[in-house]
Amino acid sequence: MFNKILIANRGEIACRVAATARRMGIQTVAVYSDADAGAKHVQACDEAVHVGGSAPKDSYLRWERILQAAKDTGAEAVHPGYGFLSENEDFAKACAAAGLVFIGPPASAILAMGLKAESKRLMEAAGVPLVPGYHGADQDPALLQREADRIGYPALIKASAGGGGKGMRVVEKSEDFAAALASCQREAINSFGSDAVLIEKYVQRPRHIEIQVFGDTQGNCVYLFERDCSVQRRHQKVLEEAPAPGMTEALRAQMGAAAVAAAKAVNYVGAGTVEFIVEQTAYDQPESMKFFFMEMNTRLQVEHPVTEAITGLDLVAWQLRVASGEPLPLRQDQLCIQGHAIEARICAENPDNNFLPATGTLQVYRKPQASSFETSTVRIDDGVREGDTISPFYDSMVAKLIVHGDTREQALARLDTALAQTHIVGLNTNVQFLRHVVRSDAFATAKLDTALIQREAAVLFKQETVGLAAAVAAVVAHTLHAEKALQGADPFSRRDGWQSHGLAQRRFEFVWQDQPCSARLSYLHDGAVSLSLEGDDAISGVLTFAAHGEGLWVQWGSTPRCFTQLNWQGETAHLFTPQGATRITVLDPLAHAGEAAQEGGRLTAPMPGKVVSFAVKAGDKVKAGQPLAVMEAMKMEHTISAPKDGVVAELLYAPGDQVADGAELLKLG
């Protein structure tokens, strides 16, 4: 076994490999870029070497610097993780030439499976089922058109050297083929440097099911069952689970045998994944499913933890043992499935805006309580900590949340609970979107295919599970609770509107979903408080609350009692409940005790950003402190309030305009 390895990667996979190495008594060397100088993976390893600038091409893809780092630190082997250099045959060869063990397959296997057309020819020779199609070298457009007509429509044009959904077009009828081919080839040449394509039948109701394989240097190869990765956005996985729902034992055995045949065809060593596209005539007829080879990933997959959960195995430990020359730890007949596991990829992105990636600081990053690796029912794999920055240089994934249960239903329930306990403030994430998917009827009943997200868009996007009333009640309750803790019991030192006789009232101003709203709090004689929401959604009742851990139990009138946790980001309160999460901007200067005194108002942008909306128009009379505009900066919304009484003379920008730091947004007369 190795004494020291270098991990040629970053983030959660580098932390993941380091954790197993530590358990096995192996020392680790991290590499890092300028942007990652203080990153979690650097501290997770025994040593760390700086390899270049923030952009991957200046650091994590500079394999000559990585090999020098391995040599300088005395590492005996290199673990590439996934992405970056993990499927680069030149890097694998360079490791061997430098006397280092590449913890992965032979370079020849990487090369053979790297080109889609070549790998399909190899699979056809090995007897692995292929989607009907054309994978030839002749790229004459007329020939490609004839092949598509022969295969039948809808047909799929796919870049031979492609990946990540680029260079792909679905063609519904023959007369559309030529234009689609030209578009696909332009994208392929720009993305991959090659315009070669292959033509395949477009599979109906497709499921993406992959088989985990493992080979050793003695010629042994096993499969560690399957993972269903059908829930995707932009051809990228969102949720993965094992075993695949509806999988029959007969089909599992057939797919496993085909995956092993694929691996043996290229003399595979180490961890790999054979990906299949599975056609189904109906969601509830698993016996009708047919599978076809799609591609092989010659590395450890992002979703490997679900396989670990259902087998009880550490796949990174297997990688290290196999790479050091040991045989596979188990035979095929010694492997079995235990329960069900699901992985959710938590990403910094805005699902409601076409999954636009987000950057920013993890001002709040609270995770569910994880159990041990060996008995894990909830597991979190990440490479970040609270206060870290999600930069534009790397992948947008923040963490992987993995749950395990005796049944799929139990795993689903645990995943929803764990997602509810995941609190992130500082940038947009897909946590609430993931909860919508998990709670959707289609996913819960395993009506799975790669179009699930598009098909269920009406119940997945722009969903508010926490309403205005709940948000207002929670903010007011947390405010009162904080004030009580800060100011003590002496009524004459309180700032909450208390007075020795009569009724006292207090007004709160909010902006929720870009709309202003108001609430009135009344202090009653018996010490109780009554809260009234004004406007079209008028509601009133006695507000009660009780502290519990880091949150409050809140009840307003006849509404259900609800547990809430709240985090502030400037003027915006981020509310988390078991039902969902929302955010609301608070304009009342007393709305959250303990915060620094707020300025009376301003007419200028607090930082570079975008104008979201104006609450006034030219000619309107305004009062000091009245909200005038909302702008978005650094992925946060900021309310611009009037610094004094006056009349709006002119709006200097329009909603959607980008503005500079300190730009005057409107003139007040």
C-alpha positions in Angstrom: 0.0 0.0 0.0 1.1 3.6 -0.7 2.6 5.7 2.1 1.7 9.1 0.4 -0.5 10.1 -2.5 -1.1 13.4 -4.2 -4.7 14.4 -4.9 -4.8 16.3 -8.2 -8.2 17.9 -7.6 -10.0 20.3 -5.3 -13.3 20.8 -3.4 -15.4 18.0 -2.1 -13.8 15.1 -4.0 -10.4 16.1 -2.7 -11.8 16.1 0.8 -13.5 12.8 0.2 -10.3 11.1 -1.0 -8.3 12.6 1.9 -10.8 11.2 4.4 -10.4 7.6 3.2 -6.6 8.0 2.9 -6.5 9.2 6.5 -8.5 6.2 7.7 -6.1 3.9 5.9 -3.0 5.6 7.3 -1.9 7.1 4.0 -0.5 10.7 3.9 -1.9 13.1 1.4 -0.7 16.1 -0.6 -3.1 18.8 -1.8 -2.6 21.1 -4.7 -4.3 24.5 -4.8 -4.8 27.6 -7.0 -4.7 31.2 -6.0 -8.4 31.2 -5.4 -8.2 28.1 -3.2 -5.3 29.1 -0.9 -7.5 28.9 2.1 -9.9 26.2 0.9 -11.1 23.3 3.0 -9.4 20.6 0.9 -6.0 22.3 1.5 -6.5 21.9 5.3 -7.8 18.4 4.9 -4.4 17.1 3.6 -1.1 16.7 5.4 0.8 18.9 2.9 -0.2 21.4 0.2 1.5 22.8 -2.9 0.5 25.9 -4.9 0.3 25.1 -8.6 -0.9 28.4 -10.2 -3.6 30.9 -10.9 -7.3 30.7 -10.2 -8.5 29.6 -13.6 -8.2 25.8 -14.1 -6.0 26.2 -17.1 -3.5 28.0 -15.0 -3.5 25.5 -12.1 -5.5 22.2 -11.9 -5.0 21.5 -15.6 -1.2 22.2 -15.5 -0.2 18.6 -15.1 3.5 19.3 -15.4 3.3 21.4 -12.2 1.2 18.7 -10.5 3.8 16.0 -11.3 6.6 18.2 -10.0 4.6 18.7 -6.8 4.3 14.9 -6.5 8.0 14.5 -7.0 8.9 17.3 -4.6 6.8 15.9 -1.8 7.7 12.2 -2.3 4.2 11.1 -3.3 4.1 7.6 -4.8 0.7 7.9 -6.6 -1.8 10.5 -7.9 -5.5 10.4 -7.4 -7.2 12.5 -10.1 -10.7 12.6 -8.5 -13.3 13.5 -11.2 -13.2 16.3 -13.8 -10.0 18.2 -14.6 -7.3 15.5 -15.5 -9.2 12.4 -14.5 -9.9 11.2 -18.0 -6.8 12.6 -19.7 -4.8 9.8 -21.2 -1.8 12.0 -21.7 -1.7 12.8 -18.0 -2.0 9.1 -17.1 0.9 8.3 -19.4 2.9 11.2 -17.9 2.3 9.8 -14.4 3.7 6.4 -15.5 6.7 8.1 -17.2 7.4 10.0 -13.9 7.4 6.7 -11.9 4.0 7.6 -10.3 1.0 5.3 -10.1 -2.1 6.8 -11.7 -5.0 5.8 -9.5 -7.3 5.0 -12.4 -7.5 2.9 -15.5 -4.7 2.4 -18.0 -4.3 5.2 -20.5 -5.3 2.9 -23.3 -8.7 2.4 -21.6 -9.2 6.1 -21.2 -8.4 6.7 -24.9 -10.6 3.8 -26.1 -13.6 5.1 -24.2 -12.9 8.8 -24.8 -14.4 9.0 -28.3 -18.1 8.1 -28.5 -17.9 6.6 -32.0 -14.8 4.5 -31.3 -16.2 3.2 -28.0 -19.5 2.2 -29.7 -17.6 0.2 -32.2 -15.7 -1.6 -29.4 -18.9 -2.3 -27.6 -20.6 -3.7 -30.7 -17.7 -6.1 -31.0 -18.1 -7.1 -27.3 -21.8 -7.8 -27.7 -23.0 -4.8 -25.7 -26.4 -3.6 -26.8 -26.2 -0.3 -28.8 -28.9 2.2 -29.7 -29.6 1.8 -33.4 -27.5 4.3 -35.2 -24.6 5.3 -37.3 -21.1 5.7 -35.8 -18.9 5.6 -38.9 -16.0 7.8 -40.0 -17.6 9.0 -43.2 -19.1 12.4 -42.3 -20.6 13.2 -45.7 -23.8 15.2 -45.0 -25.8 13.3 -47.6 -24.7 10.0 -46.0 -25.6 11.2 -42.6 -29.0 12.2 -43.9 -29.6 8.8 -45.4 -28.6 7.1 -42.2 -31.0 9.2 -40.2 -33.8 8.3 -42.6 -32.9 4.7 -42.2 -32.9 4.8 -38.4 -36.2 6.7 -38.3 -37.3 9.8 -36.5 -37.1 11.3 -34.0 -33.3 11.0 -34.4 -30.5 12.3 -32.3 -27.4 14.0 -33.8 -24.5 13.9 -31.2 -21.0 15.2 -31.3 -18.6 12.3 -31.3 -16.2 14.0 -28.9 -18.9 15.7 -27.0 -20.2 15.8 -23.4 -22.3 17.9 -21.0 -25.1 18.2 -23.5 -23.2 20.2 -26.0 -23.3 19.4 -29.7 -26.6 17.5 -29.5 -29.8 18.0 -31.5 -33.0 16.1 -31.7 -34.5 16.0 -35.2 -38.2 15.3 -35.5 -38.5 14.9 -39.3 -36.3 14.4 -42.3 -36.7 17.9 -43.8 -35.2 19.4 -40.6 -32.1 17.3 -40.6 -29.7 19.4 -42.7 -30.2 22.6 -40.6 -29.9 20.6 -37.3 -26.7 18.9 -38.5 -25.0 22.2 -39.5 -25.9 23.8 -36.1 -24.7 20.7 -34.2 -21.4 20.7 -36.1 -20.8 24.4 -35.5 -21.3 23.9 -31.8 -19.1 20.8 -31.8 -16.2 22.4 -33.5 -16.3 25.4 -31.1 -16.6 23.2 -28.0 -14.4 20.2 -28.8 -12.3 21.1 -31.9 -14.0 18.4 -34.0 -17.2 18.4 -36.0 -17.5 14.6 -36.2 -21.0 13.4 -35.2 -22.9 10.2 -34.8 -26.5 9.5 -35.5 -28.8 7.5 -33.1 -32.4 6.7 -32.6 -33.9 9.1 -30.1 -35.1 6.9 -27.3 -38.7 7.6 -26.0 -39.3 8.0 -22.2 -35.5 7.5 -21.7 -34.1 6.7 -18.3 -30.4 7.2 -17.5 -29.2 4.1 -15.6 -25.6 3.4 -15.0 -23.6 0.5 -13.7 -20.7 0.8 -11.3 -17.8 -1.5 -12.3 -14.5 -2.4 -10.8 -11.5 -4.2 -12.2 -8.1 -5.2 -10.9 -4.7 -5.9 -12.4 -5.4 -9.7 -12.1 -8.1 -9.6 -14.7 -11.1 -9.7 -12.2 -14.1 -7.5 -12.8 -17.3 -7.0 -10.9 -20.4 -4.8 -11.0 -21.6 -3.0 -7.9 -25.2 -2.7 -9.1 -26.9 0.3 -10.7 -27.7 4.0 -10.1 -30.7 5.8 -11.7 -29.6 9.3 -12.8 -32.6 10.2 -14.8 -33.5 13.5 -13.1 -31.4 16.0 -15.1 -31.3 19.7 -16.1 -29.4 20.8 -19.1 -28.2 17.1 -19.5 -26.6 17.3 -16.1 -27.6 15.2 -13.1 -29.6 16.6 -10.2 -30.7 13.6 -8.2 -29.2 10.1 -8.3 -30.4 7.0 -6.5 -29.6 3.3 -6.0 -30.9 0.9 -6.7 -33.0 2.0 -9.7 -36.7 2.0 -9.0 -38.6 -0.7 -10.9 -35.4 -2.6 -11.7 -36.0 -6.4 -12.0 -33.4 -8.9 -11.0 -33.3 -10.3 -14.5 -32.6 -6.9 -16.1 -30.1 -6.0 -13.4 -28.1 -9.2 -14.2 -28.2 -8.4 -17.9 -27.1 -4.9 -17.5 -24.4 -5.9 -15.0 -23.0 -8.6 -17.4 -23.0 -6.1 -20.2 -21.1 -3.5 -18.1 -18.5 -6.1 -17.1 -18.2 -7.1 -20.8 -17.6 -3.4 -21.7 -14.9 -3.0 -19.0 -13.1 -6.2 -20.0 -13.1 -5.2 -23.7 -10.7 -2.4 -22.8 -8.8 -4.3 -20.0 -10.2 -1.9 -17.4 -8.6 -1.4 -14.0 -10.1 0.5 -11.1 -13.5 2.3 -10.7 -15.5 3.0 -13.8 -19.1 3.6 -14.8 -20.9 2.2 -17.8 -23.8 4.4 -18.7 -26.9 3.1 -20.4 -30.0 4.7 -21.9 -33.1 2.7 -21.0 -36.2 2.8 -23.1 -39.6 2.2 -21.4 -42.9 1.8 -23.1 -44.7 2.9 -19.9 -43.6 4.0 -16.4 -45.3 1.1 -14.6 -44.0 -1.7 -16.9 -40.4 -2.5 -15.9 -40.5 -5.7 -17.9 -40.7 -3.7 -21.1 -37.5 -1.8 -20.5 -34.7 -2.1 -23.0 -31.2 -0.9 -22.4 -28.5 0.5 -24.8 -24.9 1.4 -24.2 -24.3 5.2 -24.1 -20.8 5.7 -22.8 -18.3 4.8 -20.2 -16.8 7.2 -17.7 -13.3 6.1 -16.9 -13.2 7.5 -13.3 -15.0 7.7 -10.0 -18.4 9.4 -10.4 -19.9 12.3 -8.5 -22.7 10.0 -7.4 -20.6 7.1 -6.1 -21.8 7.7 -2.5 -25.2 6.1 -3.2 -23.4 2.9 -4.3 -21.4 3.0 -1.1 -24.6 3.5 0.9 -26.3 0.4 -0.5 -23.3 -1.9 -0.5 -21.6 -0.7 2.7 -18.3 -0.3 0.8 -15.7 2.5 0.5 -15.0 2.8 -3.2 -12.1 5.1 -2.7 -10.5 2.5 -0.5 -11.1 -0.1 -3.3 -9.4 2.3 -5.8 -6.3 2.6 -3.6 -6.1 -1.1 -3.0 -6.5 -2.0 -6.7 -4.0 0.7 -7.7 -1.4 -0.7 -5.3 -1.7 -4.1 -7.0 -4.1 -5.8 -4.6 -7.0 -8.0 -6.0 -10.6 -6.9 -5.6 -11.7 -7.3 -2.0 -14.9 -9.2 -2.9 -16.3 -11.5 -5.6 -19.5 -10.8 -7.5 -21.4 -13.4 -5.4 -20.3 -11.6 -2.2 -22.0 -8.3 -3.2 -25.5 -7.4 -2.2 -27.9 -4.5 -2.0 -28.9 -3.1 1.4 -31.8 -0.6 1.4 -32.1 2.5 -0.8 -30.0 5.7 -1.1 -30.6 9.0 -2.8 -28.1 11.8 -3.5 -29.0 15.5 -4.1 -26.5 17.9 -5.6 -26.8 21.2 -3.9 -25.6 23.9 -6.3 -25.2 27.6 -6.3 -27.7 28.5 -9.0 -31.1 30.0 -9.6 -33.5 27.3 -10.9 -36.2 29.9 -11.6 -33.8 31.7 -13.9 -32.9 28.7 -16.1 -30.5 27.4 -13.5 -28.2 30.5 -13.8 -25.0 29.8 -11.8 -24.5 32.0 -8.7 -21.4 33.3 -7.0 -21.1 34.8 -3.5 -20.1 34.2 0.1 -21.7 31.4 2.2 -22.7 33.9 5.0 -24.8 31.1 6.5 -24.1 27.4 5.8 -25.9 25.1 8.2 -26.1 21.4 7.5 -28.2 18.5 8.8 -26.5 16.3 11.5 -24.6 13.6 9.7 -24.1 10.1 11.0 -20.8 8.1 10.7 -19.5 6.9 7.4 -20.1 3.2 8.3 -23.7 3.6 9.5 -24.7 6.6 7.5 -28.3 7.5 7.1 -27.4 11.1 6.4 -24.1 12.1 4.8 -22.8 15.4 3.5 -19.8 15.5 1.1 -18.6 19.1 0.6 -15.4 21.1 0.2 -16.6 24.4 1.7 -17.3 26.0 5.1 -19.4 28.9 6.3 -17.7 32.1 5.2 -16.1 30.5 2.0 -16.8 32.0 -1.4 -18.3 30.2 -4.3 -16.2 31.7 -7.1 -16.8 31.9 -10.9 -13.7 29.7 -11.6 -15.1 26.3 -10.7 -18.2 24.1 -10.7 -21.2 25.5 -8.9 -21.8 22.5 -6.7 -21.7 23.4 -3.0 -22.3 20.0 -1.5 -23.7 16.5 -2.0 -26.4 15.4 0.4 -26.8 11.6 0.6 -29.5 9.7 2.6 -30.0 6.0 3.1 -33.1 4.1 4.3 -34.5 0.6 4.4 -36.9 1.6 1.6 -37.2 4.2 -1.1 -40.1 5.8 0.8 -38.0 6.1 3.9 -35.1 7.5 2.0 -37.4 10.1 0.4 -38.7 11.3 3.7 -35.2 11.5 5.1 -34.0 13.5 2.1 -36.8 16.0 2.4 -36.1 16.5 6.1 -32.3 16.8 5.5 -32.9 19.4 2.8 -35.2 21.4 5.2 -32.3 21.4 7.7 -29.9 22.8 5.0 -29.8 26.6 5.5 -27.7 28.6 3.0 -27.7 32.4 3.0 -25.5 34.6 0.8 -26.3 33.3 -2.7 -29.0 31.5 -4.6 -29.1 27.8 -4.4 -31.3 24.9 -5.6 -32.2 23.6 -2.2 -35.9 24.5 -2.3 -36.1 23.3 -5.9 -34.8 19.9 -4.8 -37.5 19.8 -2.2 -40.1 20.5 -4.9 -38.7 17.6 -7.0 -38.6 15.2 -4.1 -42.2 16.1 -3.1 -43.5 15.9 -6.6 -45.9 13.0 -7.5 -43.8 12.1 -10.5 -40.6 11.5 -8.5 -42.3 10.1 -5.4 -44.0 7.4 -7.6 -40.9 6.9 -9.7 -42.4 8.0 -13.0 -38.8 8.7 -14.1 -37.3 9.8 -17.4 -34.7 12.4 -18.4 -37.5 14.9 -19.2 -39.1 14.8 -15.7 -38.0 18.4 -14.9 -39.4 19.9 -18.1 -42.5 17.7 -17.8 -43.3 18.8 -14.2 -42.2 22.4 -14.6 -45.6 23.7 -13.4 -45.0 22.2 -9.9 -41.3 22.6 -9.7 -40.5 26.3 -10.6 -41.5 29.5 -8.9 -43.2 27.7 -6.0 -43.7 29.5 -2.7 -44.4 27.0 0.1 -44.1 29.7 2.8 -46.6 32.5 2.4 -46.5 36.2 3.3 -48.5 35.7 6.5 -46.0 33.1 7.8 -43.0 35.3 6.8 -44.5 38.4 8.6 -45.4 36.5 11.7 -42.0 34.8 11.9 -40.0 38.1 11.5 -42.1 39.9 14.1 -41.9 37.0 16.6 -38.1 36.8 16.2 -37.8 40.6 16.5 -39.8 40.6 19.8 -37.9 37.6 21.1 -34.5 39.3 20.3 -35.6 42.6 21.9 -36.7 40.8 25.0 -33.3 39.1 25.3 -31.4 42.3 24.7 -33.4 44.7 26.9 -34.4 42.6 29.9 -37.5 42.9 31.9 -37.4 46.6 32.9 -40.3 48.1 31.0 -38.9 51.6 31.1 -35.7 50.6 29.2 -37.7 48.9 26.5 -37.9 50.2 22.9 -40.9 48.1 21.8 -43.7 50.5 22.2 -44.6 49.6 25.8 -46.3 52.3 27.9 -47.8 52.5 31.3 -51.4 53.1 30.2 -53.5 52.6 27.2 -52.8 50.6 24.1 -49.5 51.0 22.1 -49.0 50.1 18.5 -46.0 49.6 16.3 -45.8 49.5 12.5 -43.7 47.2 10.3 -42.9 47.7 6.6 -41.9 44.8 4.4 -41.0 44.0 0.8 -41.9 40.4 -0.2 -41.7 39.1 -3.7 -41.0 42.7 -4.9 -44.3 44.0 -3.4 -44.5 46.3 -0.4 -46.7 45.4 2.5 -47.4 46.6 6.1 -48.3 45.0 9.4 -49.5 46.6 12.7 -48.5 45.2 16.1 -50.7 46.1 19.1 -49.6 45.6 22.7 -52.6 44.4 24.8 -53.3 45.0 28.5 -52.7 41.4 29.5 -49.2 41.4 28.0 -50.2 39.6 24.7 -49.6 41.1 21.3 -52.0 41.3 18.3 -50.6 41.4 14.8 -52.6 42.6 11.8 -51.5 42.3 8.1 -52.9 45.1 6.0 -53.9 45.1 2.3 -55.6 42.5 0.1 -54.3 39.7 2.3 -55.6 41.2 5.5 -55.3 38.9 8.5 -55.2 39.6 12.2 -54.9 37.7 15.5 -52.9 37.1 18.6 -49.2 36.3 18.0 -47.6 33.8 20.3 -44.1 32.3 20.2 -41.7 30.2 22.3 -38.0 29.6 21.9 -36.8 26.1 20.9 -33.1 25.6 20.2 -32.0 28.1 17.5 -35.5 28.8 16.4 -39.0 29.7 17.6 -42.4 28.0 17.6 -44.7 30.7 16.1 -48.5 30.8 16.0 -50.6 33.7 14.6 -54.3 33.5 15.4 -55.8 30.4 13.9 -52.9 29.5 11.7 -51.0 26.3 12.4 -48.2 26.4 14.9 -44.9 26.4 12.9 -41.2 26.0 13.8 -39.1 28.8 12.2 -35.4 29.7 12.0 -34.3 33.0 10.8 -31.0 34.5 9.5 -30.4 38.1 8.6 -28.5 39.3 5.5 -28.6 43.1 5.8 -32.2 44.2 5.8 -33.4 40.8 4.4 -34.6 38.1 6.7 -34.1 34.5 5.4 -36.8 32.3 6.9 -36.5 28.5 7.1 -39.3 26.2 8.2 -40.0 22.4 7.8 -42.5 23.4 5.0 -40.0 25.5 3.0 -38.0 28.7 3.0 -38.5 32.3 1.9 -37.0 35.7 2.3 -38.6 39.1 3.2 -37.0 42.5 3.4 -37.7 44.5 6.6 -37.9 48.2 6.4 -38.8 49.0 10.0 -35.6 50.3 11.7 -36.6 48.5 14.9 -37.4 45.3 13.0 -34.4 43.3 14.2 -32.9 44.3 17.5 -29.2 44.3 17.9 -28.5 45.3 14.4 -26.5 48.5 13.8 -28.5 51.6 13.5 -29.6 52.1 9.9 -29.2 55.3 8.0 -32.3 57.3 7.4 -32.3 56.6 3.7 -30.4 57.2 0.5 -30.9 57.9 -3.2 -27.8 56.1 -4.4 -26.8 52.5 -5.1 -24.9 50.9 -2.2 -22.7 48.9 -4.6 -22.7 47.9 -8.3 -25.9 46.0 -9.3 -29.2 46.0 -11.1 -32.3 48.0 -10.5 -35.1 45.5 -9.8 -38.1 47.9 -9.3 -39.3 51.4 -8.3 -42.0 51.8 -5.7 -42.7 55.4 -6.8 -43.0 57.5 -9.9 -42.2 61.1 -10.8 -44.5 63.5 -8.9 -45.1 61.2 -5.9 -44.8 62.7 -2.5 -42.7 60.6 -0.1 -41.9 60.5 3.6 -38.5 59.9 5.1 -37.8 56.2 5.4 -40.4 55.3 2.7 -39.1 52.6 0.3 -38.3 54.1 -3.1 -36.6 51.3 -5.1 -35.2 47.7 -4.8 -31.9 46.8 -6.4 -30.0 43.6 -6.6 -26.2 43.6 -5.9 -23.9 40.6 -5.3 -27.0 38.3 -5.5 -28.7 40.2 -2.7 -31.7 42.6 -2.8 -31.3 46.1 -1.2 -34.1 48.5 -0.5 -33.4 52.2 -1.2 -35.4 54.4 1.2 -36.1 58.1 1.2 -33.6 60.1 3.3 -36.1 62.9 3.9 -39.6 64.0 3.0 -40.0 65.3 -0.5 -41.4 64.9 -4.0 -39.9 62.6 -6.6 -38.6 64.8 -9.4 -37.2 62.2 -11.8 -36.3 58.4 -12.0 -32.9 58.2 -13.5 -32.9 54.5 -14.4 -35.4 51.8 -15.4 -35.9 48.3 -13.9 -33.3 46.0 -15.3 -30.6 48.7 -15.7 -27.1 48.0 -14.4 -25.8 50.8 -12.2 -22.4 51.6 -10.7 -21.5 51.9 -7.0 -22.9 55.3 -5.8 -25.0 56.0 -8.8 -27.9 58.3 -8.1 -31.1 56.3 -8.8 -33.6 59.2 -8.6 -33.9 62.8 -7.8 -35.9 64.0 -4.8 -37.2 67.6 -4.7 
